[in-house]
Amino acid sequence: MKRTLLAMSALFVAATGFSQTSVLSSQAKQASLPRLNERFQGVRVSNKAPKVNHSASTGLYFTTPEGGFYEGYGLDGTAYYFSKLVVPFNTPTTFTKVGTGSWSLHGTPVSASDNYNFQAPYGEGMFYGPTLIQGTDSFCLGSNNIYTKLLDNNDSRLSDALKAQLTEISSPLHWGVMGPDSTALLYACDDHGSFIYKGTTYTNGAAFGFLDSNYLFGSGSVEEKGKTYTSYAIEQYMGKTTAPLYVENIVTEGRTSVAAGPLTKGATLTAYVCGVTPNAKDPTSFDADLDNVLDTLTATASDALDFQTADNGGDIVTYTGHLVFSKKTVDEFGTETTEPFIIPANTQFAIVVDGLDKDGVSYGIDGLRLNDDADANVQNGYISVKTSDGTHYHNAFTFSSRLAAKIALNAMYDGAKAPENPGGLFKFEDANLKYNVVRISNDGKTNLTDGATASVFDDKNANGLPGALVETVLPFFNADESANYDIKDLPDWVSNVNVTVLDDEAKLYVLTFNAQALPEGTTKRAATVYVVSDKGAVSDPIYLLQGDATVADGISSASVENVGNKADFRTYNLAGQQVSKAYKGVVISNGKKFIQK
């Protein structure tokens, strides 16, 4: 495989989105946020979750769109100051307007119907979120961001240095950003949120609840009418994917009153990723379907991170940290490993953490206060309990306030796109051409956008490319030259694929397909291929045409010719381990052995 670097800056039109070094390097510290140490009261679940109350609101807002998850503070406790909604690349995202108002994007009015539709134009970077405006009132992704509130109120708890830093990044702070990105902790709601109590602004984080342990969502018991109910599981509805979601593990943030940690040696907690069913009494909310478990993950004492930091904010001293649940397997050598998994597109799902009543477990998952506006479609977390006679009550308790359990997916939306038309990204674009249709010469040596005059690589006044334009979320190649993407359904008559890097930062590439000559007596052949990744990315179709073939021939061949073949750009040694170009010796690439010197 050949990787080519090409300076193509003259071909680009100014990109949308934003790129400010100060914005991207600004990191907030979660530990410095002011938290109100309130102990939340539980309620028995009878009909439905606590109702959303908009009596104090203007009614101008939009809900978190399907497929959107908020990027939260990382395992190191840092994050961007602004609120960030992660949405899939090359997949429409719809913001549903509630009430009246007009749409604006980064201060510029946007012509839109009742709802605002967004689709990331390319995989790189972040993009301003929309704002709803009605008179002097407005609502956006960052409306409830705690740093927005502290800055707007000129809060005395902010240092002068932090005020200056927040002022410098005030645009994304007030508008919010969105877009695909690398793996991060993704929540159903924004952990950068805020609320005001007696005129003072606090973070939306919550820690203490009604259980006798003082935990919010966790181990412990509650007395009701002379009967003791012991908590054994926590459930949090997460939402719906709109593209394949690649998950490395599940992370909960919480606390323990035990200085040695939340789990003793030998104790195990289990997290189930489940499909959901509509609640029988409230079909607008969803319960985990334990008969439809998508994946099972576990956490043991070795998966507890930190729990050395003492928090004296509650009635008891607790130690805070993260518990990481992973999908554990044993390899052929008997070594325990962890493996990622993919939640399919268009899947509604919940996460259930089970085993809180076991011996050796003392753990409480923290919570996030839900905002009546942006979080209107986010459900409360629920506590399942059992009695001493072994009777189990699923989702028996929740809270009188709206609270979600602080459960995150360490995940990302990967993505790849082979656009028919780049949509104004390049100066040479021709609206009459389709840049995912590649005409291969009869001798198999050259590629050109079907119908183009020539390649812009050879003639700056031309309108074609020497192959198919591809946009990706991750770089096509890692620093060690290993590839993040493969080609699916590659026909036998294509010998290899060259990848030309237009812009590695913007993740823009041209794929050139080196083919065999058209056999004598054959007038045409065609194929349909896709760019794919092991993280769930699947691009639009790329049509390869040779001889007299048309796109229709490529479509018909897709179902019968070499389905499932891949051009695997990765290189392996004889032990099956992926290696870089620096490796010397016998290697295997795309199914063939050769010596790499």
C-alpha positions as CSV (number, residue, x, y, z in Angstrom):
1,M,0.0,0.0,0.0
2,K,1.2,3.5,-0.8
3,R,0.6,6.5,1.3
4,T,1.1,9.8,-0.4
5,L,1.3,13.2,1.2
6,L,0.2,16.1,-1.0
7,A,0.0,19.8,-0.3
8,M,-3.5,20.7,-1.4
9,S,-4.2,24.0,0.5
10,A,-4.9,25.9,-2.7
11,L,-7.9,23.6,-3.5
12,F,-9.8,24.3,-0.3
13,V,-12.5,26.8,0.4
14,A,-12.7,28.2,4.0
15,A,-14.0,25.5,6.3
16,T,-16.9,25.9,8.7
17,G,-16.7,25.2,12.4
18,F,-13.9,26.7,14.5
19,S,-10.3,26.1,15.4
20,Q,-8.9,28.2,18.2
21,T,-5.8,27.0,19.9
22,S,-6.7,28.7,23.2
23,V,-10.2,27.0,23.1
24,L,-8.9,23.5,22.5
25,S,-6.1,23.7,25.1
26,S,-8.3,25.2,27.8
27,Q,-9.0,22.5,30.4
28,A,-11.5,22.7,33.3
29,K,-10.9,21.0,36.6
30,Q,-13.9,19.2,37.9
31,A,-12.6,19.2,41.5
32,S,-12.7,23.0,41.7
33,L,-16.5,23.3,41.0
34,P,-18.8,24.4,43.8
35,R,-21.2,21.6,44.8
36,L,-24.2,21.9,47.2
37,N,-24.0,19.0,49.6
38,E,-27.7,18.2,49.7
39,R,-29.0,14.8,50.7
40,F,-31.7,13.8,48.2
41,Q,-34.9,12.1,49.3
42,G,-36.2,9.0,47.6
43,V,-39.7,8.2,46.5
44,R,-41.4,5.0,45.7
45,V,-42.0,4.6,42.0
46,S,-45.8,4.3,41.5
47,N,-46.8,5.7,38.1
48,K,-44.0,7.5,36.3
49,A,-40.8,9.5,36.9
50,P,-41.0,13.0,38.3
51,K,-42.6,15.3,35.9
52,V,-40.7,18.0,34.1
53,N,-41.8,21.4,35.4
54,H,-41.6,24.4,33.1
55,S,-43.5,26.8,35.2
56,A,-40.4,28.8,35.9
57,S,-39.1,28.6,32.4
58,T,-39.9,30.7,29.3
59,G,-40.7,27.6,27.4
60,L,-38.0,28.4,24.8
61,Y,-35.8,25.4,24.5
62,F,-34.8,22.3,22.5
63,T,-34.2,18.8,23.8
64,T,-31.0,16.7,23.4
65,P,-31.3,15.1,19.9
66,E,-31.4,11.4,19.3
67,G,-27.9,10.1,18.9
68,G,-26.3,12.9,21.0
69,F,-24.3,12.3,24.1
70,Y,-22.5,14.9,26.2
71,E,-18.7,14.6,26.6
72,G,-17.9,14.8,30.3
73,Y,-14.9,15.2,32.5
74,G,-12.3,12.5,31.8
75,L,-10.8,10.0,34.2
76,D,-8.2,12.7,35.1
77,G,-10.9,15.1,36.1
78,T,-10.3,17.5,33.3
79,A,-12.5,18.6,30.3
80,Y,-13.1,21.6,28.1
81,Y,-14.9,24.5,29.8
82,F,-17.7,24.5,27.3
83,S,-20.5,22.0,26.9
84,K,-19.9,19.5,24.1
85,L,-22.5,17.3,22.4
86,V,-21.0,14.3,20.6
87,V,-23.0,13.4,17.5
88,P,-22.2,11.0,14.7
89,F,-20.4,12.0,11.5
90,N,-22.3,11.7,8.2
91,T,-25.6,11.1,10.0
92,P,-28.4,13.7,10.3
93,T,-28.9,15.1,13.8
94,T,-32.3,16.8,14.5
95,F,-32.8,19.4,17.3
96,T,-36.5,19.4,18.1
97,K,-37.8,22.9,19.0
98,V,-40.2,23.3,21.9
99,G,-42.3,26.5,21.9
100,T,-41.6,29.3,19.4
101,G,-38.5,31.0,18.4
102,S,-36.1,31.3,15.4
103,W,-32.8,29.5,14.9
104,S,-29.3,31.1,14.9
105,L,-25.9,29.6,14.4
106,H,-22.9,31.4,16.0
107,G,-24.9,34.7,15.9
108,T,-26.1,34.3,12.3
109,P,-29.8,33.7,11.6
110,V,-30.5,30.3,10.1
111,S,-33.4,29.6,7.8
112,A,-35.0,26.4,9.2
113,S,-38.4,24.9,9.7
114,D,-39.6,24.0,13.2
115,N,-36.6,21.8,13.8
116,Y,-32.9,22.4,13.1
117,N,-31.1,19.7,11.2
118,F,-27.3,19.3,11.5
119,Q,-24.8,17.1,9.8
120,A,-21.1,17.4,10.3
121,P,-19.7,18.5,6.9
122,Y,-16.4,16.6,7.6
123,G,-15.0,14.4,10.4
124,E,-12.4,16.8,11.7
125,G,-13.1,19.4,14.4
126,M,-16.0,20.7,16.3
127,F,-18.9,22.9,15.2
128,Y,-21.0,25.5,17.0
129,G,-24.3,24.3,18.2
130,P,-27.6,26.0,17.3
131,T,-29.3,28.7,19.4
132,L,-33.0,29.4,19.6
133,I,-33.9,33.1,19.9
134,Q,-37.2,34.8,20.8
135,G,-36.9,38.5,21.5
136,T,-34.2,39.0,24.2
137,D,-34.4,35.4,25.3
138,S,-32.3,32.6,23.9
139,F,-31.4,28.9,24.6
140,C,-28.5,26.9,23.4
141,L,-26.3,23.9,24.3
142,G,-24.3,26.1,26.7
143,S,-27.2,27.8,28.4
144,N,-26.9,25.9,31.6
145,N,-23.1,25.4,31.5
146,I,-21.8,26.3,35.0
147,Y,-18.8,28.3,33.6
148,T,-21.3,30.3,31.5
149,K,-23.3,31.1,34.6
150,L,-20.3,31.9,36.8
151,L,-18.9,34.2,34.1
152,D,-22.2,35.9,33.3
153,N,-22.8,36.6,37.0
154,N,-19.2,37.8,37.5
155,D,-19.0,35.3,40.3
156,S,-16.5,36.2,43.0
157,R,-15.4,32.5,43.3
158,L,-13.7,32.8,39.9
159,S,-10.2,34.0,39.9
160,D,-9.2,36.9,37.7
161,A,-7.0,34.6,35.6
162,L,-9.9,32.2,35.1
163,K,-12.3,35.0,34.2
164,A,-9.8,36.2,31.6
165,Q,-9.5,32.7,30.2
166,L,-13.3,32.2,30.1
167,T,-13.8,35.6,28.4
168,E,-11.3,34.6,25.7
169,I,-13.4,31.5,24.9
170,S,-16.8,33.0,25.5
171,S,-18.2,32.2,22.1
172,P,-18.1,28.4,22.4
173,L,-18.8,28.7,26.1
174,H,-22.2,30.4,25.3
175,W,-23.1,28.5,22.1
176,G,-21.8,25.1,22.9
177,V,-20.1,22.8,20.4
178,M,-20.8,19.5,18.8
179,G,-19.2,17.0,16.4
180,P,-17.6,13.5,16.3
181,D,-14.3,13.1,18.1
182,S,-12.0,10.5,19.7
183,T,-13.0,8.2,22.5
184,A,-14.4,10.1,25.6
185,L,-16.7,9.7,28.5
186,L,-20.2,10.2,27.1
187,Y,-23.2,10.9,29.3
188,A,-26.9,11.1,28.6
189,C,-26.9,14.7,30.1
190,D,-24.3,17.4,30.5
191,D,-22.1,17.1,33.5
192,H,-21.1,20.7,33.0
193,G,-24.6,21.8,34.0
194,S,-25.6,24.1,36.9
195,F,-28.4,25.2,39.1
196,I,-29.0,28.1,41.4
197,Y,-29.9,27.7,45.1
198,K,-30.7,30.8,47.2
199,G,-29.0,33.0,44.6
200,T,-25.8,31.0,44.5
201,T,-24.7,28.9,41.5
202,Y,-23.6,25.3,42.0
203,T,-22.6,22.4,39.7
204,N,-25.3,19.9,38.8
205,G,-23.3,17.1,40.5
206,A,-25.0,15.3,43.4
207,A,-23.5,12.8,45.9
208,F,-25.8,11.8,48.8
209,G,-29.1,10.1,49.1
210,F,-31.7,8.5,51.3
211,L,-30.1,5.1,51.8
212,D,-28.7,4.3,55.2
213,S,-25.2,4.3,53.7
214,N,-25.8,8.0,52.6
215,Y,-25.0,6.9,49.0
216,L,-27.1,8.3,46.2
217,F,-27.3,5.3,43.8
218,G,-25.6,2.4,45.5
219,S,-25.3,0.0,48.3
220,G,-27.5,0.4,51.3
221,S,-31.0,-0.1,52.7
222,V,-34.1,2.0,53.3
223,E,-36.9,1.3,55.8
224,E,-40.5,1.7,54.7
225,K,-43.6,0.7,56.8
226,G,-41.6,-1.5,59.0
227,K,-39.9,-3.4,56.1
228,T,-36.3,-3.2,55.1
229,Y,-35.5,-2.9,51.4
230,T,-31.9,-3.5,50.3
231,S,-30.5,-1.9,47.1
232,Y,-29.1,-4.4,44.7
233,A,-29.0,-2.7,41.3
234,I,-29.1,0.7,39.6
235,E,-30.6,1.5,36.2
236,Q,-30.0,4.4,33.9
237,Y,-31.7,4.9,30.5
238,M,-29.0,6.3,28.1
239,G,-30.9,7.1,25.0
240,K,-30.7,6.0,21.4
241,T,-27.8,5.6,19.0
242,T,-28.2,6.9,15.4
243,A,-25.0,5.3,14.2
244,P,-22.8,2.4,15.5
245,L,-21.3,3.5,18.8
246,Y,-17.9,2.0,19.6
247,V,-17.5,1.4,23.3
248,E,-14.2,0.6,25.1
249,N,-15.7,0.3,28.6
250,I,-18.3,1.8,31.0
251,V,-17.2,4.2,33.7
252,T,-19.1,5.1,36.8
253,E,-18.1,8.0,39.1
254,G,-18.9,7.7,42.7
255,R,-17.7,7.2,46.3
256,T,-17.2,4.7,49.1
257,S,-17.0,5.1,52.9
258,V,-14.4,2.3,53.0
259,A,-10.8,3.6,52.9
260,A,-9.6,0.4,51.3
261,G,-11.9,1.0,48.2
262,P,-15.4,0.1,47.0
263,L,-14.7,-3.5,46.3
264,T,-12.7,-6.1,48.3
265,K,-10.6,-8.7,46.6
266,G,-12.9,-11.3,45.0
267,A,-16.0,-9.0,44.9
268,T,-17.5,-8.3,41.4
269,L,-20.0,-5.8,40.1
270,T,-21.7,-6.4,36.8
271,A,-22.9,-3.9,34.2
272,Y,-25.4,-5.0,31.6
273,V,-26.0,-3.0,28.4
274,C,-29.7,-3.8,27.7
275,G,-32.3,-3.0,25.1
276,V,-35.4,-1.3,26.5
277,T,-39.2,-1.7,26.6
278,P,-41.7,1.1,27.1
279,N,-42.8,1.5,30.7
280,A,-46.2,-0.1,31.1
281,K,-47.7,2.9,32.9
282,D,-45.8,5.7,31.1
283,P,-44.9,4.8,27.5
284,T,-42.8,7.9,27.1
285,S,-40.2,6.4,29.5
286,F,-38.3,3.2,29.1
287,D,-37.2,0.3,31.3
288,A,-34.2,-2.0,30.7
289,D,-35.2,-5.3,29.1
290,L,-33.1,-7.8,31.0
291,D,-34.2,-10.5,28.4
292,N,-32.3,-8.4,25.8
293,V,-28.8,-8.0,27.1
294,L,-26.5,-6.6,24.4
295,D,-23.3,-6.9,26.3
296,T,-22.1,-7.8,29.8
297,L,-19.2,-6.1,31.6
298,T,-17.6,-6.5,35.0
299,A,-15.6,-4.6,37.5
300,T,-13.4,-5.9,40.4
301,A,-11.2,-4.3,43.0
302,S,-8.4,-3.8,40.4
303,D,-10.8,-1.7,38.3
304,A,-11.2,0.9,41.0
305,L,-9.4,4.2,40.1
306,D,-8.3,6.6,42.9
307,F,-10.7,6.3,45.9
308,Q,-8.0,7.9,47.9
309,T,-9.4,11.5,47.8
310,A,-11.4,12.2,50.9
311,D,-14.7,14.1,50.6
312,N,-15.9,15.6,53.9
313,G,-19.0,17.2,52.3
314,G,-21.6,14.7,53.6
315,D,-22.6,13.3,57.0
316,I,-19.7,10.8,56.7
317,V,-16.3,10.9,55.1
318,T,-16.3,9.3,51.7
319,Y,-13.5,8.6,49.2
320,T,-14.2,9.4,45.5
321,G,-13.1,7.8,42.3
322,H,-14.1,5.9,39.2
323,L,-15.1,2.3,38.7
324,V,-14.3,0.9,35.2
325,F,-16.4,-1.9,33.8
326,S,-15.0,-3.8,30.9
327,K,-15.9,-6.8,28.7
328,K,-13.3,-9.4,29.9
329,T,-12.2,-12.4,27.8
330,V,-9.4,-14.9,28.0
331,D,-7.1,-15.3,25.0
332,E,-5.7,-18.5,23.7
333,F,-2.7,-18.3,26.1
334,G,-5.0,-18.0,29.1
335,T,-4.4,-14.3,29.7
336,E,-7.3,-12.2,30.6
337,T,-7.9,-9.3,28.2
338,T,-10.6,-6.7,27.6
339,E,-12.3,-6.1,24.3
340,P,-14.4,-3.3,23.0
341,F,-17.9,-3.7,21.6
342,I,-20.3,-1.8,19.3
343,I,-23.9,-0.8,20.1
344,P,-25.6,-0.9,16.8
345,A,-27.2,2.1,15.1
346,N,-30.8,3.0,16.1
347,T,-30.6,1.1,19.4
348,Q,-32.4,2.4,22.5
349,F,-30.5,1.1,25.5
350,A,-30.1,1.3,29.3
351,I,-27.2,0.4,31.6
352,V,-27.9,-1.7,34.7
353,V,-25.2,-2.0,37.4
354,D,-26.0,-5.1,39.5
355,G,-24.5,-6.7,42.6
356,L,-24.5,-3.8,45.0
357,D,-25.9,-6.0,47.8
358,K,-23.0,-8.5,47.6
359,D,-20.5,-9.1,50.4
360,G,-17.4,-6.9,49.9
361,V,-19.2,-4.1,48.0
362,S,-19.7,-0.6,49.4
363,Y,-20.2,1.8,46.6
364,G,-22.4,4.7,45.6
365,I,-22.7,6.1,42.1
366,D,-23.0,9.9,42.1
367,G,-25.7,11.7,40.2
368,L,-26.4,14.7,37.9
369,R,-29.3,17.1,38.4
370,L,-31.4,17.2,35.3
371,N,-32.3,20.5,33.8
372,D,-36.0,21.0,33.0
373,D,-35.1,22.3,29.5
374,A,-32.2,20.5,27.8
375,D,-32.7,17.3,29.8
376,A,-36.5,17.1,29.4
377,N,-36.1,13.8,27.6
378,V,-33.5,12.3,30.0
379,Q,-34.9,9.9,32.6
380,N,-34.2,9.6,36.3
381,G,-31.9,6.9,37.5
382,Y,-33.7,4.1,39.4
383,I,-32.9,1.8,42.3
384,S,-33.9,-1.8,42.4
385,V,-34.4,-3.4,45.9
386,K,-35.0,-6.7,47.5
387,T,-36.4,-7.8,50.9
388,S,-35.1,-10.3,53.3
389,D,-37.5,-13.0,52.0
390,G,-35.8,-12.7,48.6
391,T,-38.6,-10.7,46.9
392,H,-37.1,-8.4,44.2
393,Y,-38.6,-5.1,43.2
394,H,-37.3,-3.8,39.9
395,N,-36.9,0.0,39.7
396,A,-38.7,0.4,43.0
397,F,-37.2,3.8,44.0
398,T,-36.1,7.0,42.4
399,F,-35.8,10.6,43.8
400,S,-38.3,13.4,44.3
401,S,-35.9,15.6,42.3
402,R,-34.8,14.8,38.8
403,L,-31.5,13.0,39.0
404,A,-29.6,10.8,36.6
405,A,-27.0,8.3,37.7
406,K,-23.4,9.3,36.7
407,I,-22.8,6.4,34.3
408,A,-20.8,7.0,31.2
409,L,-19.7,5.2,28.1
410,N,-16.0,5.5,27.2
411,A,-17.0,5.6,23.6
412,M,-17.0,7.3,20.2
413,Y,-18.8,7.5,17.0
414,D,-16.4,6.5,14.2
415,G,-17.4,7.4,10.7
416,A,-16.4,7.5,7.0
417,K,-17.9,9.4,4.1
418,A,-17.5,9.1,0.4
419,P,-19.5,12.0,-0.8
420,E,-21.1,12.4,-4.2
421,N,-20.3,16.1,-4.0
422,P,-18.1,17.6,-1.3
423,G,-20.6,20.5,-0.8
424,G,-18.4,23.4,-1.5
425,L,-15.3,22.2,0.4
426,F,-13.1,22.5,-2.7
427,K,-12.7,25.2,-5.4
428,F,-12.7,22.8,-8.3
429,E,-16.0,21.1,-7.5
430,D,-18.4,20.5,-10.4
431,A,-22.1,20.0,-9.4
432,N,-22.6,17.8,-12.4
433,L,-20.0,15.2,-11.2
434,K,-20.2,12.5,-8.6
435,Y,-16.9,12.2,-6.7
436,N,-17.7,8.8,-5.4
437,V,-17.8,7.4,-9.0
438,V,-14.3,6.4,-10.3
439,R,-13.6,5.6,-13.9
440,I,-10.6,3.2,-14.1
441,S,-8.7,3.1,-17.4
442,N,-8.8,-0.1,-19.5
443,D,-5.2,-0.8,-18.7
444,G,-6.0,-0.4,-15.0
445,K,-3.3,2.2,-14.4
446,T,-5.2,5.5,-13.9
447,N,-8.3,6.7,-12.1
448,L,-10.5,9.7,-12.7
449,T,-13.8,11.0,-11.4
450,D,-16.3,9.7,-13.9
451,G,-17.1,12.4,-16.5
452,A,-14.3,14.8,-15.4
453,T,-12.0,16.6,-17.9
454,A,-8.8,15.7,-16.0
455,S,-7.4,15.4,-12.5
456,V,-6.9,18.6,-10.6
457,F,-3.6,17.0,-9.4
458,D,-2.3,17.4,-12.9
459,D,-4.2,20.5,-14.1
460,K,-5.3,23.1,-11.6
461,N,-8.2,24.2,-13.9
462,A,-9.6,20.6,-14.1
463,N,-12.6,19.4,-12.2
464,G,-11.7,15.7,-11.3
465,L,-9.8,13.7,-8.8
466,P,-7.6,10.6,-9.5
467,G,-9.8,8.4,-7.4
468,A,-12.5,8.6,-4.7
469,L,-12.7,11.4,-2.1
470,V,-13.0,10.0,1.4
471,E,-13.5,11.8,4.7
472,T,-13.0,10.1,8.1
473,V,-13.3,10.8,11.8
474,L,-9.9,9.3,12.7
475,P,-6.8,9.7,10.7
476,F,-6.6,7.0,8.0
477,F,-3.2,6.1,9.3
478,N,-1.7,6.2,12.8
479,A,1.7,7.6,13.6
480,D,3.2,4.1,13.2
481,E,1.7,3.8,9.7
482,S,-1.0,1.2,10.8
483,A,-4.4,1.9,9.2
484,N,-7.6,2.7,11.0
485,Y,-9.7,1.9,7.9
486,D,-10.1,-0.9,5.4
487,I,-11.9,-1.3,2.1
488,K,-14.8,-3.7,2.1
489,D,-16.0,-5.7,-1.0
490,L,-12.9,-5.0,-3.0
491,P,-13.0,-7.1,-6.2
492,D,-10.3,-9.5,-7.2
493,W,-9.4,-7.4,-10.3
494,V,-8.2,-4.5,-8.0
495,S,-4.7,-5.3,-7.0
496,N,-4.1,-2.6,-4.4
497,V,-5.3,0.8,-3.2
498,N,-3.2,3.9,-2.8
499,V,-4.2,6.5,-0.2
500,T,-3.3,10.1,-0.9
501,V,-3.5,12.4,2.1
502,L,-5.1,15.7,1.2
503,D,-5.3,17.0,4.8
504,D,-4.5,14.7,7.7
505,E,-5.9,17.2,10.2
506,A,-9.2,17.6,8.3
507,K,-9.2,13.8,7.6
508,L,-9.5,14.2,3.8
509,Y,-8.1,11.5,1.5
510,V,-8.2,10.3,-2.1
511,L,-8.3,6.5,-2.7
512,T,-6.8,5.4,-6.0
513,F,-7.5,1.8,-7.1
514,N,-4.8,0.1,-9.1
515,A,-6.5,-2.5,-11.3
516,Q,-5.7,-5.3,-13.7
517,A,-6.2,-4.5,-17.4
518,L,-9.6,-5.2,-18.8
519,P,-9.5,-8.8,-20.2
520,E,-9.6,-9.2,-23.9
521,G,-13.2,-9.8,-25.0
522,T,-14.6,-8.1,-21.9
523,T,-16.3,-4.8,-22.5
524,K,-16.9,-3.7,-18.9
525,R,-16.7,-4.6,-15.2
526,A,-17.8,-2.7,-12.1
527,A,-17.8,-3.0,-8.3
528,T,-19.2,-1.2,-5.3
529,V,-16.8,-0.8,-2.3
530,Y,-17.0,0.8,1.1
531,V,-14.5,2.3,3.6
532,V,-15.0,0.5,6.9
533,S,-13.4,0.3,10.4
534,D,-13.5,-2.1,13.3
535,K,-15.2,0.7,15.2
536,G,-18.4,0.5,13.2
537,A,-17.7,3.0,10.4
538,V,-19.2,2.3,7.0
539,S,-18.9,4.9,4.3
540,D,-21.3,5.7,1.4
541,P,-20.7,3.5,-1.6
542,I,-17.8,4.1,-4.0
543,Y,-18.4,2.9,-7.5
544,L,-15.5,1.5,-9.6
545,L,-16.2,1.4,-13.3
546,Q,-14.0,0.0,-16.1
547,G,-14.6,-0.2,-19.8
548,D,-18.3,0.7,-20.7
549,A,-19.6,0.1,-17.2
550,T,-22.1,2.4,-15.6
551,V,-23.1,3.0,-12.0
552,A,-26.0,0.7,-12.5
553,D,-23.5,-2.1,-13.2
554,G,-21.7,-1.3,-10.0
555,I,-24.9,-1.4,-8.0
556,S,-25.9,-4.8,-9.5
557,S,-22.4,-6.2,-8.9
558,A,-22.4,-5.3,-5.2
559,S,-24.7,-8.2,-4.3
560,V,-22.9,-10.9,-6.2
561,E,-19.2,-10.1,-6.7
562,N,-16.7,-10.8,-3.9
563,V,-18.9,-9.5,-1.1
564,G,-16.9,-9.3,2.1
565,N,-13.5,-9.0,0.7
566,K,-11.3,-6.3,2.2
567,A,-8.2,-4.5,1.4
568,D,-6.5,-4.7,4.8
569,F,-4.0,-1.9,5.0
570,R,-2.7,-3.3,8.3
571,T,0.5,-5.3,8.4
572,Y,1.1,-8.3,10.7
573,N,4.0,-10.5,11.7
574,L,3.8,-14.3,11.5
575,A,2.4,-14.4,15.1
576,G,-0.6,-12.4,13.9
577,Q,0.4,-9.2,15.7
578,Q,-0.1,-5.9,13.9
579,V,3.3,-4.2,13.2
580,S,4.4,-0.9,11.8
581,K,6.6,-0.2,8.8
582,A,9.6,-0.1,11.1
583,Y,9.3,-3.8,11.7
584,K,11.8,-5.9,9.8
585,G,11.2,-9.5,8.7
586,V,8.5,-11.6,7.2
587,V,5.1,-9.8,7.3
588,I,1.6,-10.4,6.0
589,S,-0.3,-7.6,4.3
590,N,-3.6,-7.9,2.5
591,G,-3.3,-11.7,2.6
592,K,0.2,-11.8,1.1
593,K,3.6,-12.6,2.7
594,F,6.7,-10.5,1.9
595,I,9.9,-9.5,3.6
596,Q,9.9,-6.0,5.1
597,K,13.5,-4.6,5.2
